[in-house]
């Protein structure tokens, strides 16, 4: 049993209106030291794979095929061994 | 300049329909080794704070007041020093 923690974020060149809205809300709460707010997704999966390499392969494919939009988003993930 | 990377996730006891939908989609793509899919938010902020302790305080307050719903969500964050 492996646990994959996946982060997807909009590419740096793409405008992030959700992040901008949150940044404006933070500013109106008085947090004017916060800038460059960007929002992405955090996806946690359990993978019943036989090896860490197999779990990495499955996570990579899942990101490419479903979890991230490869045109607009970047993704990173890390695999850790979890209790089954 | 510090960078805060914040993760918010629904509490374990709360049903995550978005995660369940993604899990079903993955299964229909043939990834039947993937279970327990949960989806949260990933928020990245830059904080112009004078010290790491101040940046942590600002990030903690921002999570409590705006970024996470304390009734339904847990949050974790880490602060790293970034180039200004």
Backbone of each chain as nested JSON, in Angstrom:
{
  "chains": [
    {"id": "A", "residues": [
      {"number": 1, "name": "UNK", "atoms": {"N": [0.847, -1.209, 0.0], "CA": [0.0, 0.0, 0.0], "C": [0.877, 1.252, 0.0]}},
      {"number": 2, "name": "UNK", "atoms": {"N": [0.663, 2.057, -1.003], "CA": [1.408, 3.316, -1.093], "C": [0.426, 4.481, -1.102]}},
      {"number": 3, "name": "UNK", "atoms": {"N": [0.877, 5.6, -0.614], "CA": [0.048, 6.805, -0.621], "C": [0.682, 7.816, -1.57]}},
      {"number": 4, "name": "UNK", "atoms": {"N": [-0.122, 8.293, -2.506], "CA": [0.363, 9.318, -3.44], "C": [-0.265, 10.647, -3.063]}},
      {"number": 5, "name": "UNK", "atoms": {"N": [0.576, 11.662, -2.888], "CA": [0.082, 13.013, -2.64], "C": [0.42, 13.855, -3.863]}},
      {"number": 6, "name": "UNK", "atoms": {"N": [-0.626, 14.287, -4.531], "CA": [-0.47, 14.954, -5.826], "C": [-0.886, 16.415, -5.692]}},
      {"number": 7, "name": "UNK", "atoms": {"N": [-0.069, 17.302, -6.228], "CA": [-0.431, 18.723, -6.283], "C": [-0.56, 19.136, -7.733]}},
      {"number": 8, "name": "UNK", "atoms": {"N": [-1.671, 19.762, -8.084], "CA": [-1.755, 20.349, -9.412], "C": [-1.909, 21.857, -9.25]}},
      {"number": 9, "name": "UNK", "atoms": {"N": [-1.205, 22.594, -10.093], "CA": [-1.289, 24.06, -10.054], "C": [-1.413, 24.568, -11.478]}},
      {"number": 10, "name": "UNK", "atoms": {"N": [-2.086, 25.682, -11.632], "CA": [-2.117, 26.339, -12.932], "C": [-0.702, 26.764, -13.301]}},
      {"number": 11, "name": "UNK", "atoms": {"N": [-0.351, 26.663, -14.579], "CA": [0.97, 27.111, -15.008], "C": [1.156, 28.583, -14.692]}},
      {"number": 12, "name": "UNK", "atoms": {"N": [2.403, 28.94, -14.433], "CA": [2.726, 30.295, -13.963], "C": [2.23, 31.375, -14.931]}},
      {"number": 13, "name": "UNK", "atoms": {"N": [2.193, 31.058, -16.21], "CA": [1.812, 32.08, -17.197], "C": [0.297, 32.242, -17.311]}},
      {"number": 14, "name": "UNK", "atoms": {"N": [-0.442, 31.387, -16.63], "CA": [-1.901, 31.439, -16.752], "C": [-2.49, 32.19, -15.558]}},
      {"number": 15, "name": "UNK", "atoms": {"N": [-3.367, 33.114, -15.875], "CA": [-4.027, 33.919, -14.844], "C": [-4.834, 33.022, -13.912]}},
      {"number": 16, "name": "UNK", "atoms": {"N": [-4.753, 33.293, -12.615], "CA": [-5.465, 32.475, -11.632], "C": [-6.504, 33.354, -10.928]}},
      {"number": 17, "name": "UNK", "atoms": {"N": [-7.7, 33.458, -11.49], "CA": [-8.689, 34.381, -10.903], "C": [-9.118, 33.975, -9.498]}},
      {"number": 18, "name": "UNK", "atoms": {"N": [-9.145, 32.665, -9.224], "CA": [-9.524, 32.207, -7.878], "C": [-8.478, 32.671, -6.86]}},
      {"number": 19, "name": "UNK", "atoms": {"N": [-7.213, 32.532, -7.232], "CA": [-6.138, 32.985, -6.353], "C": [-6.195, 34.49, -6.138]}},
      {"number": 20, "name": "UNK", "atoms": {"N": [-6.489, 35.212, -7.216], "CA": [-6.575, 36.673, -7.127], "C": [-7.71, 37.083, -6.179]}},
      {"number": 21, "name": "UNK", "atoms": {"N": [-8.835, 36.388, -6.28], "CA": [-9.974, 36.705, -5.409], "C": [-9.615, 36.472, -3.946]}},
      {"number": 22, "name": "UNK", "atoms": {"N": [-8.916, 35.351, -3.691], "CA": [-8.509, 35.059, -2.315], "C": [-7.524, 36.111, -1.828]}},
      {"number": 23, "name": "UNK", "atoms": {"N": [-6.609, 36.51, -2.7], "CA": [-5.627, 37.527, -2.315], "C": [-6.334, 38.844, -1.952]}},
      {"number": 24, "name": "UNK", "atoms": {"N": [-7.325, 39.229, -2.763], "CA": [-8.063, 40.454, -2.464], "C": [-8.824, 40.334, -1.144]}},
      {"number": 25, "name": "UNK", "atoms": {"N": [-9.387, 39.159, -0.891], "CA": [-10.088, 38.958, 0.384], "C": [-9.121, 39.073, 1.554]}},
      {"number": 26, "name": "UNK", "atoms": {"N": [-7.934, 38.484, 1.397], "CA": [-6.934, 38.572, 2.467], "C": [-6.526, 40.029, 2.687]}},
      {"number": 27, "name": "UNK", "atoms": {"N": [-6.351, 40.751, 1.601], "CA": [-5.98, 42.168, 1.734], "C": [-7.071, 42.945, 2.469]}},
      {"number": 28, "name": "UNK", "atoms": {"N": [-8.338, 42.636, 2.154], "CA": [-9.414, 43.377, 2.815], "C": [-9.544, 42.97, 4.282]}},
      {"number": 29, "name": "UNK", "atoms": {"N": [-8.993, 41.826, 4.659], "CA": [-8.927, 41.448, 6.077], "C": [-7.709, 42.07, 6.758]}},
      {"number": 30, "name": "UNK", "atoms": {"N": [-6.897, 42.788, 6.004], "CA": [-5.748, 43.458, 6.6], "C": [-4.412, 42.773, 6.358]}},
      {"number": 31, "name": "UNK", "atoms": {"N": [-4.416, 41.658, 5.636], "CA": [-3.156, 40.938, 5.391], "C": [-2.505, 41.471, 4.125]}},
      {"number": 32, "name": "UNK", "atoms": {"N": [-1.938, 42.68, 4.22], "CA": [-1.377, 43.29, 3.017], "C": [0.047, 42.828, 2.737]}},
      {"number": 33, "name": "UNK", "atoms": {"N": [0.58, 41.934, 3.594], "CA": [1.914, 41.384, 3.327], "C": [1.851, 40.141, 2.438]}},
      {"number": 34, "name": "UNK", "atoms": {"N": [0.637, 39.692, 2.136], "CA": [0.488, 38.478, 1.327], "C": [0.331, 38.861, -0.145]}},
      {"number": 35, "name": "UNK", "atoms": {"N": [1.152, 38.245, -0.988], "CA": [1.05, 38.503, -2.43], "C": [1.099, 37.176, -3.179]}},
      {"number": 36, "name": "UNK", "atoms": {"N": [0.836, 37.263, -4.478], "CA": [1.012, 36.114, -5.38], "C": [0.329, 34.847, -4.884]}},
      {"number": 37, "name": "UNK", "atoms": {"N": [-0.946, 34.958, -4.595], "CA": [-1.704, 33.806, -4.132], "C": [-2.127, 32.962, -5.323]}},
      {"number": 38, "name": "UNK", "atoms": {"N": [-1.804, 31.701, -5.268], "CA": [-2.239, 30.804, -6.349], "C": [-2.861, 29.558, -5.734]}},
      {"number": 39, "name": "UNK", "atoms": {"N": [-3.896, 29.081, -6.393], "CA": [-4.651, 27.979, -5.826], "C": [-4.643, 26.794, -6.777]}},
      {"number": 40, "name": "UNK", "atoms": {"N": [-4.406, 25.634, -6.207], "CA": [-4.417, 24.414, -7.006], "C": [-5.195, 23.335, -6.28]}},
      {"number": 41, "name": "UNK", "atoms": {"N": [-5.031, 22.122, -6.746], "CA": [-5.71, 20.996, -6.113], "C": [-4.707, 20.1, -5.405]}},
      {"number": 42, "name": "UNK", "atoms": {"N": [-5.181, 19.509, -4.345], "CA": [-4.39, 18.511, -3.619], "C": [-5.177, 17.209, -3.666]}},
      {"number": 43, "name": "UNK", "atoms": {"N": [-4.569, 16.176, -4.198], "CA": [-5.268, 14.904, -4.368], "C": [-4.474, 13.815, -3.662]}},
      {"number": 44, "name": "UNK", "atoms": {"N": [-5.151, 13.086, -2.809], "CA": [-4.489, 12.011, -2.082], "C": [-5.115, 10.683, -2.503]}},
      {"number": 45, "name": "UNK", "atoms": {"N": [-4.282, 9.745, -2.889], "CA": [-4.757, 8.43, -3.338], "C": [-4.043, 7.349, -2.558]}},
      {"number": 46, "name": "UNK", "atoms": {"N": [-4.72, 6.246, -2.329], "CA": [-4.02, 5.039, -1.901], "C": [-3.872, 4.131, -3.108]}},
      {"number": 47, "name": "UNK", "atoms": {"N": [-2.713, 3.553, -3.26], "CA": [-2.45, 2.684, -4.412], "C": [-1.966, 1.331, -3.906]}},
      {"number": 48, "name": "UNK", "atoms": {"N": [-2.706, 0.286, -4.261], "CA": [-2.316, -1.07, -3.875], "C": [-1.327, -1.63, -4.892]}},
      {"number": 49, "name": "UNK", "atoms": {"N": [-0.117, -1.118, -4.868], "CA": [0.877, -1.542, -5.837], "C": [1.894, -2.445, -5.158]}},
      {"number": 50, "name": "UNK", "atoms": {"N": [2.561, -3.255, -5.966], "CA": [3.545, -4.186, -5.417], "C": [4.866, -3.519, -5.088]}},
      {"number": 51, "name": "UNK", "atoms": {"N": [5.152, -2.411, -5.713], "CA": [6.434, -1.737, -5.486], "C": [6.234, -0.237, -5.62]}},
      {"number": 52, "name": "UNK", "atoms": {"N": [7.195, 0.514, -5.102], "CA": [7.102, 1.971, -5.197], "C": [7.156, 2.41, -6.66]}},
      {"number": 53, "name": "UNK", "atoms": {"N": [7.966, 1.723, -7.455], "CA": [8.069, 2.081, -8.874], "C": [6.728, 1.903, -9.574]}},
      {"number": 54, "name": "UNK", "atoms": {"N": [6.03, 0.82, -9.242], "CA": [4.722, 0.595, -9.858], "C": [3.737, 1.685, -9.417]}},
      {"number": 55, "name": "UNK", "atoms": {"N": [3.784, 2.041, -8.125], "CA": [2.895, 3.097, -7.62], "C": [3.183, 4.412, -8.333]}},
      {"number": 56, "name": "UNK", "atoms": {"N": [4.463, 4.716, -8.561], "CA": [4.819, 5.95, -9.269], "C": [4.278, 5.953, -10.689]}},
      {"number": 57, "name": "UNK", "atoms": {"N": [4.361, 4.792, -11.33], "CA": [3.874, 4.69, -12.707], "C": [2.36, 4.937, -12.741]}},
      {"number": 58, "name": "UNK", "atoms": {"N": [1.644, 4.326, -11.805], "CA": [0.186, 4.491, -11.769], "C": [-0.179, 5.955, -11.498]}},
      {"number": 59, "name": "UNK", "atoms": {"N": [0.522, 6.581, -10.537], "CA": [0.208, 7.975, -10.197], "C": [0.486, 8.894, -11.388]}},
      {"number": 60, "name": "UNK", "atoms": {"N": [1.605, 8.662, -12.042], "CA": [1.976, 9.472, -13.216], "C": [0.898, 9.368, -14.302]}},
      {"number": 61, "name": "UNK", "atoms": {"N": [0.469, 8.138, -14.574], "CA": [-0.558, 7.94, -15.609], "C": [-1.879, 8.58, -15.205]}},
      {"number": 62, "name": "UNK", "atoms": {"N": [-2.24, 8.43, -13.935], "CA": [-3.507, 9.005, -13.467], "C": [-3.479, 10.528, -13.617]}},
      {"number": 63, "name": "UNK", "atoms": {"N": [-2.334, 11.149, -13.304], "CA": [-2.209, 12.604, -13.472], "C": [-2.382, 12.98, -14.928]}},
      {"number": 64, "name": "UNK", "atoms": {"N": [-1.688, 12.259, -15.801], "CA": [-1.719, 12.618, -17.222], "C": [-3.094, 12.422, -17.819]}},
      {"number": 65, "name": "UNK", "atoms": {"N": [-3.745, 11.321, -17.439], "CA": [-5.002, 10.98, -18.104], "C": [-6.216, 11.661, -17.505]}},
      {"number": 66, "name": "UNK", "atoms": {"N": [-6.174, 11.943, -16.208], "CA": [-7.404, 12.42, -15.586], "C": [-7.219, 13.609, -14.636]}},
      {"number": 67, "name": "UNK", "atoms": {"N": [-6.204, 13.556, -13.79], "CA": [-6.205, 14.484, -12.651], "C": [-5.76, 15.891, -13.011]}},
      {"number": 68, "name": "UNK", "atoms": {"N": [-4.794, 15.998, -13.911], "CA": [-4.319, 17.329, -14.291], "C": [-4.677, 17.589, -15.751]}},
      {"number": 69, "name": "UNK", "atoms": {"N": [-4.888, 18.839, -16.061], "CA": [-5.089, 19.262, -17.442], "C": [-3.705, 19.627, -17.986]}},
      {"number": 70, "name": "UNK", "atoms": {"N": [-3.138, 18.801, -18.856], "CA": [-1.736, 19.026, -19.24], "C": [-1.504, 20.319, -20.011]}},
      {"number": 71, "name": "UNK", "atoms": {"N": [-2.555, 20.893, -20.552], "CA": [-2.394, 22.154, -21.278], "C": [-2.231, 23.32, -20.307]}},
      {"number": 72, "name": "UNK", "atoms": {"N": [-2.983, 23.292, -19.225], "CA": [-3.019, 24.452, -18.332], "C": [-2.343, 24.228, -16.994]}},
      {"number": 73, "name": "UNK", "atoms": {"N": [-2.099, 22.995, -16.637], "CA": [-1.648, 22.731, -15.272], "C": [-0.323, 21.964, -15.224]}},
      {"number": 74, "name": "UNK", "atoms": {"N": [0.419, 22.24, -14.181], "CA": [1.575, 21.423, -13.843], "C": [1.194, 20.531, -12.678]}},
      {"number": 75, "name": "UNK", "atoms": {"N": [1.874, 19.396, -12.555], "CA": [1.599, 18.559, -11.393], "C": [2.9, 18.025, -10.826]}},
      {"number": 76, "name": "UNK", "atoms": {"N": [2.881, 17.797, -9.524], "CA": [3.981, 17.104, -8.872], "C": [3.345, 16.093, -7.937]}},
      {"number": 77, "name": "UNK", "atoms": {"N": [4.051, 15.02, -7.661], "CA": [3.519, 14.105, -6.658], "C": [4.651, 13.459, -5.891]}},
      {"number": 78, "name": "UNK", "atoms": {"N": [4.315, 12.991, -4.706], "CA": [5.275, 12.158, -3.993], "C": [4.562, 10.917, -3.477]}},
      {"number": 79, "name": "UNK", "atoms": {"N": [5.327, 9.83, -3.48], "CA": [4.785, 8.538, -3.067], "C": [5.428, 8.167, -1.738]}},
      {"number": 80, "name": "UNK", "atoms": {"N": [4.605, 7.822, -0.78], "CA": [5.167, 7.32, 0.478], "C": [4.54, 5.958, 0.767]}},
      {"number": 81, "name": "UNK", "atoms": {"N": [5.243, 5.174, 1.547], "CA": [4.715, 3.868, 1.895], "C": [3.777, 4.047, 3.079]}},
      {"number": 82, "name": "UNK", "atoms": {"N": [2.571, 3.472, 2.995], "CA": [1.615, 3.626, 4.094], "C": [1.228, 2.274, 4.66]}},
      {"number": 83, "name": "UNK", "atoms": {"N": [0.549, 2.305, 5.78], "CA": [0.062, 1.047, 6.351], "C": [-1.107, 0.555, 5.5]}},
      {"number": 84, "name": "UNK", "atoms": {"N": [-1.21, -0.752, 5.311], "CA": [-2.264, -1.27, 4.431], "C": [-3.514, -1.578, 5.237]}}
    ]},
    {"id": "B", "residues": [
      {"number": 1, "name": "UNK", "atoms": {"N": [11.094, 37.619, 2.324], "CA": [10.052, 36.958, 1.516], "C": [9.986, 35.462, 1.85]}},
      {"number": 2, "name": "UNK", "atoms": {"N": [8.827, 35.047, 2.281], "CA": [8.641, 33.638, 2.595], "C": [7.517, 33.075, 1.719]}},
      {"number": 3, "name": "UNK", "atoms": {"N": [7.597, 31.797, 1.457], "CA": [6.55, 31.141, 0.672], "C": [5.821, 30.157, 1.577]}},
      {"number": 4, "name": "UNK", "atoms": {"N": [4.506, 30.293, 1.627], "CA": [3.697, 29.37, 2.429], "C": [2.975, 28.428, 1.479]}},
      {"number": 5, "name": "UNK", "atoms": {"N": [3.118, 27.138, 1.726], "CA": [2.37, 26.138, 0.956], "C": [1.368, 25.494, 1.889]}},
      {"number": 6, "name": "UNK", "atoms": {"N": [0.112, 25.714, 1.598], "CA": [-0.964, 25.312, 2.502], "C": [-1.783, 24.215, 1.849]}},
      {"number": 7, "name": "UNK", "atoms": {"N": [-2.082, 23.182, 2.608], "CA": [-2.979, 22.127, 2.124], "C": [-4.215, 22.107, 3.005]}},
      {"number": 8, "name": "UNK", "atoms": {"N": [-5.39, 22.131, 2.396], "CA": [-6.605, 21.927, 3.179], "C": [-7.283, 20.657, 2.671]}},
      {"number": 9, "name": "UNK", "atoms": {"N": [-7.751, 19.859, 3.6], "CA": [-8.446, 18.615, 3.233], "C": [-9.702, 18.495, 4.08]}},
      {"number": 10, "name": "UNK", "atoms": {"N": [-10.702, 17.872, 3.512], "CA": [-11.889, 17.57, 4.3], "C": [-11.508, 16.625, 5.426]}},
      {"number": 11, "name": "UNK", "atoms": {"N": [-12.117, 16.788, 6.592], "CA": [-11.834, 15.878, 7.694], "C": [-12.193, 14.45, 7.307]}},
      {"number": 12, "name": "UNK", "atoms": {"N": [-11.464, 13.519, 7.89], "CA": [-11.586, 12.109, 7.509], "C": [-13.01, 11.586, 7.659]}},
      {"number": 13, "name": "UNK", "atoms": {"N": [-13.737, 12.116, 8.622], "CA": [-15.079, 11.599, 8.876], "C": [-16.12, 12.177, 7.923]}},
      {"number": 14, "name": "UNK", "atoms": {"N": [-15.72, 13.138, 7.106], "CA": [-16.676, 13.785, 6.205], "C": [-16.571, 13.185, 4.812]}},
      {"number": 15, "name": "UNK", "atoms": {"N": [-17.721, 12.824, 4.274], "CA": [-17.785, 12.232, 2.943], "C": [-17.23, 13.206, 1.909]}},
      {"number": 16, "name": "UNK", "atoms": {"N": [-16.436, 12.7, 0.978], "CA": [-15.832, 13.541, -0.046], "C": [-16.369, 13.119, -1.414]}},
      {"number": 17, "name": "UNK", "atoms": {"N": [-17.497, 13.682, -1.839], "CA": [-18.109, 13.236, -3.097], "C": [-17.234, 13.52, -4.318]}},
      {"number": 18, "name": "UNK", "atoms": {"N": [-16.471, 14.598, -4.27], "CA": [-15.592, 14.896, -5.408], "C": [-14.505, 13.821, -5.535]}},
      {"number": 19, "name": "UNK", "atoms": {"N": [-13.943, 13.452, -4.39], "CA": [-12.943, 12.383, -4.391], "C": [-13.521, 11.068, -4.872]}},
      {"number": 20, "name": "UNK", "atoms": {"N": [-14.737, 10.781, -4.44], "CA": [-15.386, 9.54, -4.844], "C": [-15.622, 9.521, -6.363]}},
      {"number": 21, "name": "UNK", "atoms": {"N": [-16.026, 10.654, -6.909], "CA": [-16.264, 10.744, -8.358], "C": [-14.966, 10.501, -9.128]}},
      {"number": 22, "name": "UNK", "atoms": {"N": [-13.869, 11.099, -8.631], "CA": [-12.57, 10.899, -9.293], "C": [-12.155, 9.436, -9.188]}},
      {"number": 23, "name": "UNK", "atoms": {"N": [-12.385, 8.838, -8.026], "CA": [-12.02, 7.427, -7.842], "C": [-12.792, 6.546, -8.827]}},
      {"number": 24, "name": "UNK", "atoms": {"N": [-14.079, 6.822, -8.981], "CA": [-14.875, 6.037, -9.926], "C": [-14.391, 6.238, -11.361]}},
      {"number": 25, "name": "UNK", "atoms": {"N": [-14.015, 7.472, -11.692], "CA": [-13.483, 7.721, -13.039], "C": [-12.186, 6.954, -13.261]}},
      {"number": 26, "name": "UNK", "atoms": {"N": [-11.325, 6.955, -12.242], "CA": [-10.069, 6.215, -12.361], "C": [-10.34, 4.729, -12.532]}},
      {"number": 27, "name": "UNK", "atoms": {"N": [-11.298, 4.211, -11.769], "CA": [-11.637, 2.788, -11.892], "C": [-12.137, 2.486, -13.304]}},
      {"number": 28, "name": "UNK", "atoms": {"N": [-12.958, 3.384, -13.856], "CA": [-13.491, 3.12, -15.187], "C": [-12.403, 3.239, -16.256]}},
      {"number": 29, "name": "UNK", "atoms": {"N": [-11.293, 3.912, -15.93], "CA": [-10.134, 3.928, -16.832], "C": [-9.245, 2.695, -16.627]}},
      {"number": 30, "name": "UNK", "atoms": {"N": [-9.598, 1.842, -15.684], "CA": [-8.836, 0.613, -15.472], "C": [-7.906, 0.653, -14.276]}},
      {"number": 31, "name": "UNK", "atoms": {"N": [-7.876, 1.76, -13.55], "CA": [-6.974, 1.855, -12.39], "C": [-7.68, 1.337, -11.149]}},
      {"number": 32, "name": "UNK", "atoms": {"N": [-7.834, 0.016, -11.071], "CA": [-8.596, -0.536, -9.956], "C": [-7.732, -0.732, -8.707]}},
      {"number": 33, "name": "UNK", "atoms": {"N": [-6.452, -0.371, -8.799], "CA": [-5.595, -0.462, -7.611], "C": [-5.66, 0.816, -6.773]}},
      {"number": 34, "name": "UNK", "atoms": {"N": [-6.358, 1.821, -7.275], "CA": [-6.43, 3.099, -6.563], "C": [-7.678, 3.127, -5.677]}},
      {"number": 35, "name": "UNK", "atoms": {"N": [-7.49, 3.443, -4.407], "CA": [-8.627, 3.544, -3.48], "C": [-8.486, 4.819, -2.649]}},
      {"number": 36, "name": "UNK", "atoms": {"N": [-9.537, 5.108, -1.91], "CA": [-9.495, 6.199, -0.925], "C": [-8.992, 7.517, -1.498]}},
      {"number": 37, "name": "UNK", "atoms": {"N": [-9.6, 7.939, -2.58], "CA": [-9.217, 9.2, -3.199], "C": [-9.875, 10.358, -2.458]}},
      {"number": 38, "name": "UNK", "atoms": {"N": [-9.068, 11.307, -2.034], "CA": [-9.632, 12.488, -1.374], "C": [-9.019, 13.738, -1.987]}},
      {"number": 39, "name": "UNK", "atoms": {"N": [-9.845, 14.751, -2.111], "CA": [-9.409, 15.946, -2.805], "C": [-9.495, 17.154, -1.881]}},
      {"number": 40, "name": "UNK", "atoms": {"N": [-8.442, 17.932, -1.906], "CA": [-8.419, 19.147, -1.105], "C": [-7.884, 20.298, -1.934]}},
      {"number": 41, "name": "UNK", "atoms": {"N": [-7.545, 21.373, -1.251], "CA": [-7.011, 22.535, -1.945], "C": [-5.541, 22.721, -1.611]}},
      {"number": 42, "name": "UNK", "atoms": {"N": [-4.821, 23.253, -2.574], "CA": [-3.421, 23.604, -2.382], "C": [-3.314, 25.102, -2.623]}},
      {"number": 43, "name": "UNK", "atoms": {"N": [-2.842, 25.828, -1.636], "CA": [-2.782, 27.288, -1.736], "C": [-1.343, 27.734, -1.504]}},
      {"number": 44, "name": "UNK", "atoms": {"N": [-0.833, 28.498, -2.431], "CA": [0.532, 28.993, -2.308], "C": [0.49, 30.507, -2.164]}},
      {"number": 45, "name": "UNK", "atoms": {"N": [1.152, 31.018, -1.148], "CA": [1.182, 32.458, -0.887], "C": [2.618, 32.918, -0.761]}},
      {"number": 46, "name": "UNK", "atoms": {"N": [2.873, 34.158, -1.171], "CA": [4.126, 34.794, -0.782], "C": [3.821, 35.755, 0.358]}},
      {"number": 47, "name": "UNK", "atoms": {"N": [4.672, 35.742, 1.362], "CA": [4.455, 36.599, 2.533], "C": [5.696, 37.452, 2.752]}},
      {"number": 48, "name": "UNK", "atoms": {"N": [5.502, 38.753, 2.712], "CA": [6.611, 39.691, 2.945], "C": [6.77, 39.913, 4.441]}},
      {"number": 49, "name": "UNK", "atoms": {"N": [7.248, 38.914, 5.141], "CA": [7.379, 39.016, 6.588], "C": [8.844, 39.2, 6.95]}},
      {"number": 50, "name": "UNK", "atoms": {"N": [9.071, 39.761, 8.131], "CA": [10.433, 40.004, 8.572], "C": [11.134, 38.765, 9.092]}},
      {"number": 51, "name": "UNK", "atoms": {"N": [10.354, 37.788, 9.533], "CA": [10.96, 36.577, 10.079], "C": [10.066, 35.391, 9.759]}},
      {"number": 52, "name": "UNK", "atoms": {"N": [10.643, 34.199, 9.874], "CA": [9.862, 32.993, 9.608], "C": [8.719, 32.862, 10.604]}},
      {"number": 53, "name": "UNK", "atoms": {"N": [8.971, 33.257, 11.856], "CA": [7.93, 33.164, 12.879], "C": [6.754, 34.07, 12.528]}},
      {"number": 54, "name": "UNK", "atoms": {"N": [7.042, 35.258, 12.009], "CA": [5.966, 36.172, 11.627], "C": [5.182, 35.594, 10.442]}},
      {"number": 55, "name": "UNK", "atoms": {"N": [5.919, 35.017, 9.478], "CA": [5.257, 34.406, 8.318], "C": [4.34, 33.271, 8.767]}},
      {"number": 56, "name": "UNK", "atoms": {"N": [4.808, 32.483, 9.733], "CA": [3.978, 31.375, 10.243], "C": [2.71, 31.9, 10.897]}},
      {"number": 57, "name": "UNK", "atoms": {"N": [2.863, 32.981, 11.651], "CA": [1.701, 33.561, 12.331], "C": [0.674, 34.054, 11.302]}},
      {"number": 58, "name": "UNK", "atoms": {"N": [1.171, 34.73, 10.265], "CA": [0.264, 35.25, 9.24], "C": [-0.438, 34.091, 8.511]}},
      {"number": 59, "name": "UNK", "atoms": {"N": [0.322, 33.051, 8.171], "CA": [-0.275, 31.917, 7.449], "C": [-1.327, 31.215, 8.311]}},
      {"number": 60, "name": "UNK", "atoms": {"N": [-1.006, 31.036, 9.571], "CA": [-1.943, 30.391, 10.512], "C": [-3.252, 31.179, 10.592]}},
      {"number": 61, "name": "UNK", "atoms": {"N": [-3.127, 32.498, 10.743], "CA": [-4.325, 33.338, 10.835], "C": [-5.129, 33.317, 9.547]}},
      {"number": 62, "name": "UNK", "atoms": {"N": [-4.421, 33.364, 8.402], "CA": [-5.118, 33.355, 7.111], "C": [-5.904, 32.049, 6.941]}},
      {"number": 63, "name": "UNK", "atoms": {"N": [-5.296, 30.93, 7.372], "CA": [-6.001, 29.642, 7.293], "C": [-7.257, 29.664, 8.155]}},
      {"number": 64, "name": "UNK", "atoms": {"N": [-7.094, 30.145, 9.383], "CA": [-8.225, 30.12, 10.32], "C": [-9.343, 31.041, 9.87]}},
      {"number": 65, "name": "UNK", "atoms": {"N": [-8.976, 32.227, 9.368], "CA": [-10.006, 33.223, 9.073], "C": [-10.628, 33.063, 7.697]}},
      {"number": 66, "name": "UNK", "atoms": {"N": [-9.855, 32.539, 6.741], "CA": [-10.389, 32.565, 5.379], "C": [-10.193, 31.276, 4.593]}},
      {"number": 67, "name": "UNK", "atoms": {"N": [-9.001, 30.69, 4.675], "CA": [-8.67, 29.673, 3.676], "C": [-9.296, 28.32, 3.958]}},
      {"number": 68, "name": "UNK", "atoms": {"N": [-9.386, 27.95, 5.233], "CA": [-9.965, 26.646, 5.569], "C": [-11.259, 26.869, 6.334]}},
      {"number": 69, "name": "UNK", "atoms": {"N": [-12.169, 25.944, 6.16], "CA": [-13.402, 25.937, 6.948], "C": [-13.121, 25.083, 8.189]}},
      {"number": 70, "name": "UNK", "atoms": {"N": [-12.988, 25.7, 9.357], "CA": [-12.524, 24.939, 10.528], "C": [-13.502, 23.851, 10.986]}},
      {"number": 71, "name": "UNK", "atoms": {"N": [-14.741, 23.947, 10.559], "CA": [-15.709, 22.914, 10.951], "C": [-15.509, 21.633, 10.135]}},
      {"number": 72, "name": "UNK", "atoms": {"N": [-15.23, 21.808, 8.852], "CA": [-15.18, 20.644, 7.956], "C": [-13.788, 20.272, 7.49]}},
      {"number": 73, "name": "UNK", "atoms": {"N": [-12.831, 21.165, 7.634], "CA": [-11.531, 20.938, 7.003], "C": [-10.378, 20.978, 8.003]}},
      {"number": 74, "name": "UNK", "atoms": {"N": [-9.372, 20.194, 7.698], "CA": [-8.086, 20.306, 8.385], "C": [-7.125, 21.038, 7.463]}},
      {"number": 75, "name": "UNK", "atoms": {"N": [-6.13, 21.687, 8.046], "CA": [-5.127, 22.317, 7.191], "C": [-3.742, 22.084, 7.75]}},
      {"number": 76, "name": "UNK", "atoms": {"N": [-2.778, 22.024, 6.854], "CA": [-1.372, 22.004, 7.245], "C": [-0.666, 22.998, 6.339]}},
      {"number": 77, "name": "UNK", "atoms": {"N": [0.432, 23.547, 6.825], "CA": [1.212, 24.392, 5.923], "C": [2.678, 24.277, 6.261]}},
      {"number": 78, "name": "UNK", "atoms": {"N": [3.491, 24.615, 5.272], "CA": [4.912, 24.759, 5.558], "C": [5.403, 26.062, 4.945]}},
      {"number": 79, "name": "UNK", "atoms": {"N": [6.35, 26.662, 5.671], "CA": [6.908, 27.949, 5.258], "C": [8.343, 27.715, 4.807]}},
      {"number": 80, "name": "UNK", "atoms": {"N": [8.661, 28.197, 3.638], "CA": [10.056, 28.144, 3.201], "C": [10.489, 29.552, 2.832]}},
      {"number": 81, "name": "UNK", "atoms": {"N": [11.781, 29.758, 2.904], "CA": [12.298, 31.072, 2.546], "C": [12.455, 31.11, 1.034]}},
      {"number": 82, "name": "UNK", "atoms": {"N": [11.975, 32.173, 0.401], "CA": [12.073, 32.255, -1.054], "C": [12.848, 33.488, -1.464]}},
      {"number": 83, "name": "UNK", "atoms": {"N": [13.19, 33.537, -2.736], "CA": [13.857, 34.745, -3.248], "C": [12.819, 35.867, -3.326]}},
      {"number": 84, "name": "UNK", "atoms": {"N": [13.222, 37.073, -2.999], "CA": [12.247, 38.163, -3.001], "C": [12.243, 38.868, -4.355]}}
    ]}
  ]
}
